[in-house]
Amino acid sequence: MNDPPGAICMKYLCLVYLEKDKFTAVPDSECLACGNGFRASGALIAAEALHPVETATSVRVRDGKVSITDGPFAETKEQLAGFYLLDAADLNEAIQAAAKIPPAREGTVEVRPVRQLQP
């Protein structure tokens, strides 16, 4: 993913989802190696693993009032376990990279293009 000068890359967020009982199914060392591989290729912008969903706090603001709730926003079978933020030439390249993320074997990796905010 080392692009030639002038090549246009987009950012893609690869969201890793796993069922709660599969959070430890893939060794951390595999995820670290994957991230290091992306870093070596120049594709990795950032990557982090997340603590279990029980540690989450959801914040909502409605009519100027802040509401704080323990836990995630929605109840789901799979939980957000971590992410990789990658540079890729296009969606196909991002999907190919996502397929290399070890937890994809146990759960789901959602690939989403990053949208640039307009001033």
N, C-alpha and C positions, 0 to 999 in steps of 0.2 A: 504494500500500500504506500510505498514511497513514490509519490507522484512526480512527474516531470515539472520543471518550472512552468508556471502559468496554468497548470491544471486546476480545475475547479473541483473542490471537494465539499461535501455536505457533512454535517454532523448528524449522527444517528445515535439514539439512546436505545440500548438493549436492556430491557427490564427483565430480570430473572425472577420467575415465580416458581415456588415449590410448595407442596403440601407440607404442613407443619412437621410431620414425622419423617420427612425426607431432607430436612435442613442439613443434616450431617451425613447424608448418603454419598456426597462427593467430598473427598478430602480437600481441605483448604489448600494444600500444596498444589493440587491440580488447577485450582482457580488462580493461584498466584502465578503458576507457570503459564497459563493462558494469557493473563494480563501482561506478563513479561514478554511473551511472544508478540502480542499486539504492540507493546511499547517499542520493541526492537524493530518492528516493521514501520514505525512512525504513525500507526493508526490510533493508538490509545491517547485519549485526552484525560480521562479519569475513570476510576473503577473503585467501587467500595462494596463490601458486604454489609448487610444490615442486621441488627439484633432482631429477635423474634417479634411478631406483631403485638404481643402482650406489652411490650415496652413503648408502643406508639401512643401518641397523643394527637387527637384531631382538633383543629381550631377552625371555627366558623365565625363569620361576622354577618349578622342579619340586623338590618335597621340600626346600624351603629353599635350593636351590642355584641360583645365577644362571648362565645360559648366554647368551652373546653370539655372534651370527652376523652376518657381513657380508651385506648384501642384504635383500630383502623376506622376509616370512614364507612366501609361496607364489609359485611360478612361474606367471605368467599372461601371456597375450598383451598385454592392456592393463594399463597401470601407472597408479597413482594420480599424477596430475599437479598437483592442487591442489584447493581447496575454496572454497565460498561458504557462509557460515552466514547464513541469512535468517529474518526474521520473516514469517509468512504466516498468513492467516486459516484456511486449511485446505490439505489435500493438493492439491486442484485448483489453487489459487493458486500453491503452491510448484512444481508441475509447469509451469505457464505461465511462471513466472520461469525455471526451469531450461532451458526451450526457448530462452530468450534468451541463454544463456551461449554465447559463440562456439565453444568447443571441442566443443559438442554436434554441430556439423556434421562433425567429424572422428572423434569417439570416442563416449563414453557419459557421461552425467551421471546418477549414481544419486542419487535423492532419498530421504532417510530422516528421519523425525521424530526429534527429540531427546527422549530419555526423561529425566524428572526422577528423580533418585535419592531414595529414601525413607530418612529418618533411622532 
